[in-house]
Amino acid sequence: MTTISYPPKPSPGDRIAVISPGSGLPGLFPRPFDLGLERLRKEYGLEPVEYPATRTMGSTPQERADDIHAAFADPDIKAVIASIGGDDQITVLPFLDRELIRANPKPFFGMSDNTNLLAFLRNTGIVAYHGATVMTALGRPVAMSRLTADSLRAALFTSGEYELSPADRWNDIDRDWADPATFDAEPGTQPGAGWTWVNADRVVEGRSWGGCLEILGWLLMADREIPRDLTEFDSGVLLLETSEELPSGTEIFRTLRNMGERGLLRRFSALLMGRPKTWSFEHPNSPQEAARYAQEQREAVLRAMAVYAPTTTIVFDVDFGHTDPQLVIPYGGLVRVDGPARRITVTY
């Protein structure tokens, strides 16, 4: 069994590395990125430090791995945060020096394609943090979502329990980062309906694993960062969410089915399913189409879990992943799911 521990936390005034392990999109869309850096300075009191590939589109896997190594090896850097996701971070994994990173544990924050690095760090024995990339969470127009800002602050600077809350209002409709008018007003939101609970007759607590479902599927296909001994996940809490690519219900079911056939799903005592993103520039769904897509996704999850993990506690529409707000969840850290009380508590 991998021994997993929380790395030391930064303090206001410390330096934080900003890297792009997946994609150099800050080079194409500097406005949300620079806004996110400004908030790190002004609202969190941290000094962001960029690395060579941070704003470079088309950087090589080796160049991105070099940035990761430099960020973790520098004793003056107290935490590391991803600029955004991408779609080929899996190619960086073979270049990473596990012993260098293990010897220099630091909190890492990322999501989406950063599921690759989150899984790598968990297997290296380091608790990381799912959520709060610079461009999406910190670079939100006008102001950060309160739930995002509060959970990120707690994850950055505190240790101990933190209770998650469902969003009163949320959004998943993007606006064009290339249009300056995007940043003149906060994104529109819609009312939240809370979380939906299944098999909520127990209290479970365990270490988390998971992330973006599409990336997990790729890791399974490439056989990377999936422990050989699946007892590593016994009584754990599975985190799953889907991206702006809006995978179909059929694709979601098949990915979960394959996880079930590998023996993964039955290991976990609880599943937190992130609120699905139902709109993208490629699929600008109407409200009715978005509702149908969300229902299709939920039915796919329920169908797979009924076969492979019928007694697992499931919580739908938890606000983490590709929607706004983005709650920060410790990856490899402790998560308690209290079904009777309808409460989720994480340990930062």
Salt bridges, closest charged atoms under 4 A:
ASP34 OD1 - ARG55 NH2 2.72
GLU38 OE2 - LYS42 NZ 2.89
GLU43 OE2 - ARG39 NE 3.43
GLU47 OE2 - ARG41 NE 3.53
GLU50 OE1 - ARG55 NE 2.84
ASP88 OD1 - ARG64 NH1 2.87
GLU99 OE2 - ARG102 NH1 2.33
ASP150 OD2 - ARG146 NH1 3.66
GLU161 OE2 - ARG336 NH1 2.94
GLU163 OE1 - ARG343 NH2 2.70
ASP174 OD2 - LYS277 NZ 3.12
GLU186 OE1 - ARG140 NH1 2.72
ASP201 OD1 - ARG202 NE 2.69
GLU205 OE2 - ARG336 NH1 3.58
ASP223 OD2 - ARG228 NH2 2.83
ASP223 OD1 - ARG262 NH2 3.24
GLU225 OE2 - ARG98 NH2 2.80
GLU232 OE2 - ARG122 NH1 3.77
ASP234 OD1 - ARG267 NH1 2.98
GLU241 OE2 - HIS130 NE2 3.77
GLU241 OE1 - HIS322 ND1 2.74
GLU244 OE1 - HIS322 NE2 3.47
ASP317 OD2 - ARG298 NH2 2.75
ASP319 OD1 - ARG275 NE 2.92
ASP324 OD2 - ARG140 NE 2.59
